[in-house]
Amino acid sequence: MSKLSPAAQAVKDAVLALYSDEKVRKFGWQLDVRTVTAVLRAAADEVAPLSYEDVWTDGKILQYEKHDPVREKLLAIADQLEAQ
């Protein structure tokens, strides 16, 4: 199991804090992780949707994906939590 970044750990801790029973926390996360990562991916799509930039080169228009740091951070957290 890899160590989580502080941001991913904060998300996991927030979810686990919803459970008052310590025993439930142990298996509850396994049930919740897919939902949490789906929510993070949906938030990335809504808050920082994938966008493209048109670039003119050699008489052609090419599209390049624009990178949004907020989107990248949300998706990175989701990836880390899924890998756990």
C-alpha positions, 0 to 999 in steps of 0.5 A: 500500500503506497503512502497517500499525499496530504490531499488524498489523506485528507479526503480519506480521513474526512470520509472515515470521520463519518463513521462513529464505529472503529470496526465499521471504518475498516471495511467502510472505506473499501465500500466508499472508495469507488464512490469518493473517486467517482465524485472527485472525477465528476467534480473535476469535470464540472469545476475544470472541464477538459478543454482544448486550444487551437494552435495554427501551425504550417497552415493547419489548425491542431488542437492541444489539450489544455492542462488545468492544475485544479483538474489535474489535482482532483484527478491525481487524488482520485488516482491515489485513492483508487490505488490503495 
